[in-house]
Amino acid sequence: MKSTQQLLAIRKERKEHQPLFIRQDAYKKKRLSDKWTKPKGMHSKLRRSKRGRGALVKVGYGTPQAVRGLSREGLKVVSVSSLNDLQKVGKEAGAMLSSTLGEKKKLTVLKACVEHHIKVLNVKDPAAYLKAAEHKLAVKKKSHEEQQKTKEDKKKVLEQKASEKKKEGSIEKKIEDEEKKAVEKEEKDKVLTHK
């Protein structure tokens, strides 16, 4: 029996010579995706394997059964979307980080992978990635703090201006009230003197 590495080499060679299995008329119509679907038309040239019409999916194109679903390194692929999923990853498996993971959670999962010596399949160098991401987060945090500081400074300035306006407004109101009282007093005096 052949070893896993030999079977992986056979798989790689077969994949290189394997044709692209594209859905019939996918290049003609935008609404059709390239994803393979078996042609079922009665007169379909592709179904009847006419030359120059593309290749049909057949058993002969298959890869060795022992290495189906394995990564390039020959490890079983385990999808990881949380720290709990890391328990599923064994010695002969590799972690594939979910694309829906956020940056912070991704960093915690990667740190755990590095600690437990788990192979991460979709990150080339986890240590370098961690270093770069932490630097990026630090820069982002610093800029955020600066923005908050400038916001607070602007808020203080606006509050001071508002308090000054209130003071000016209250002084003006007092002056207006005094003037009104003086005018009312003069009118009363006029009314009293006329009698």
C-alpha positions as a printed Julia matrix, in Angstrom:
195×3 Matrix{Float64}:
   0.0     0.0     0.0
   1.21    3.48   -0.86
   1.97    6.04    1.82
  -0.07    9.19    2.32
   2.66   11.36    0.8
   2.72    9.25   -2.36
  -1.06    9.4    -2.63
  -0.97   13.18   -2.16
   1.58   13.42   -4.98
  -0.7    11.31   -7.22
  -3.64   13.55   -6.31
  -1.64   16.68   -7.15
  -0.61   15.27  -10.53
  -4.18   14.26  -11.39
  -5.51   17.67  -10.38
  -3.0    19.34  -12.73
  -4.3    17.36  -15.71
  -7.94   17.5   -14.68
 -10.17   19.57  -16.98
 -12.31   22.43  -15.7
 -15.8    21.09  -15.21
 -17.93   24.07  -16.17
 -21.7    24.03  -16.46
 -23.06   23.9   -20.0
 -23.6    27.4   -21.55
 -22.27   29.13  -18.42
 -20.14   31.38  -20.63
 -23.21   32.39  -22.68
 -25.55   33.47  -19.91
 -24.62   35.66  -16.97
 -27.31   34.16  -14.72
 -25.66   30.71  -14.92
 -22.76   30.1   -12.54
 -19.68   28.05  -13.44
 -20.62   25.44  -10.83
 -20.99   22.02  -12.42
 -24.44   20.58  -13.0
 -25.05   17.5   -15.09
 -26.5    18.31  -18.55
 -29.9    16.69  -18.99
 -30.97   17.99  -22.37
 -32.15   15.5   -24.97
 -29.92   16.99  -27.69
 -27.11   18.18  -25.41
 -23.74   17.78  -27.09
 -21.97   17.88  -23.74
 -24.14   15.03  -22.37
 -23.42   12.99  -25.48
 -19.64   13.69  -25.03
 -19.15   15.35  -28.41
 -15.6    16.47  -29.06
 -14.75   20.08  -28.22
 -17.78   20.56  -25.96
 -16.06   20.11  -22.6
 -15.58   17.16  -20.28
 -18.19   15.3   -18.24
 -17.54   14.44  -14.63
 -16.57   10.77  -14.47
 -15.15    8.35  -11.91
 -11.8     8.18  -13.7
 -10.98   11.77  -12.76
 -11.27   10.99   -9.04
  -8.42   11.23   -6.55
  -7.25    8.34   -4.31
  -9.91    7.62   -1.71
  -7.49    7.6     1.23
  -6.55   11.28    0.72
  -9.95   12.71   -0.24
 -10.85   15.72    1.88
  -7.32   16.08    3.28
  -5.26   19.25    3.09
  -2.05   19.58    1.06
  -0.06   18.49    4.08
  -2.22   15.36    4.47
  -4.12   16.6     7.54
  -7.84   16.33    8.19
  -9.49   19.74    7.94
 -11.45   20.89   11.01
 -13.36   24.16   10.76
 -12.77   26.35   13.82
 -15.06   29.23   14.77
 -14.47   29.32   18.55
 -12.09   28.13   21.25
 -14.37   25.14   21.95
 -13.84   23.87   18.4
 -10.1    23.52   19.06
 -10.85   20.47   21.21
 -11.96   18.62   18.06
  -8.56   19.12   16.45
  -6.36   16.08   17.02
  -2.77   15.23   16.11
  -3.61   14.25   12.54
  -5.84   17.26   11.89
  -5.34   20.91   11.05
  -7.44   23.91   12.05
  -9.14   25.92    9.32
 -10.21   29.29   10.76
 -13.75   30.25    9.79
 -14.06   33.27    7.5
 -16.82   34.68    9.74
 -14.44   35.1    12.7
 -13.87   38.67   13.8
 -10.39   40.09   14.32
 -10.36   39.9    18.14
 -11.72   36.36   18.31
  -9.38   35.29   15.53
  -6.42   36.53   17.6
  -7.53   34.59   20.7
  -8.01   31.39   18.66
  -4.61   31.83   16.98
  -2.9    32.35   20.35
  -4.47   29.12   21.61
  -3.32   27.3    18.44
   0.24   28.5    18.92
   0.22   27.44   22.6
  -1.12   23.94   21.84
   1.08   23.51   18.72
  -1.91   23.12   16.39
  -1.3    23.54   12.66
  -3.4    26.37   11.19
  -4.08   25.67    7.52
  -5.23   29.06    6.28
  -2.63   31.25    8.02
   0.95   30.92    6.73
   2.83   32.1     9.82
   0.56   32.46   12.89
   3.26   34.09   15.05
   3.99   36.81   12.47
   0.25   37.31   11.88
  -0.33   37.73   15.63
   2.49   40.26   15.92
   1.21   42.32   12.98
  -2.41   42.19   14.16
  -1.53   43.23   17.72
   0.5    46.16   16.37
  -2.43   47.15   14.17
  -4.84   46.97   17.13
  -2.49   49.07   19.27
  -2.27   51.77   16.6
  -6.05   51.71   16.19
  -6.58   51.99   19.95
  -4.15   54.92   20.18
  -5.87   56.81   17.36
  -9.25   56.12   18.96
  -8.03   57.55   22.29
  -6.73   60.66   20.5
 -10.09   61.12   18.77
 -11.89   60.77   22.11
  -9.57   63.35   23.65
 -10.17   65.87   20.85
 -13.92   65.27   21.15
 -13.82   65.96   24.88
 -11.75   69.12   24.32
 -14.25   70.38   21.73
 -17.11   69.57   24.08
 -15.47   71.55   26.91
 -14.91   74.54   24.62
 -18.54   74.43   23.46
 -19.77   74.2    27.07
 -17.65   77.23   28.04
 -19.02   79.22   25.11
 -22.56   78.21   26.04
 -22.05   79.25   29.69
 -20.59   82.6    28.55
 -23.58   83.16   26.29
 -25.93   82.36   29.17
 -24.12   84.86   31.38
 -24.29   87.51   28.65
 -27.93   86.66   28.07
 -28.75   86.91   31.77
 -26.97   90.31   32.0
 -28.86   91.53   28.93
 -32.13   90.27   30.43
 -31.42   92.13   33.66
 -30.7    95.32   31.71
 -33.88   94.86   29.64
 -35.93   94.17   32.76
 -34.55   97.32   34.43
 -35.31   99.37   31.31
 -38.86   97.96   31.18
 -39.39   98.75   34.83
 -38.1   102.3    34.28
 -40.42  102.79   31.3
 -43.4   101.4    33.23
 -42.59  103.69   36.18
 -42.44  106.72   33.86
 -45.81  105.78   32.34
 -47.34  105.4    35.79
 -45.9   108.75   36.81
 -47.37  110.36   33.68
 -50.77  108.85   34.36
 -50.67  110.01   37.97
 -49.53  113.53   37.09
 -52.26  113.99   34.44
 -54.99  113.51   37.0
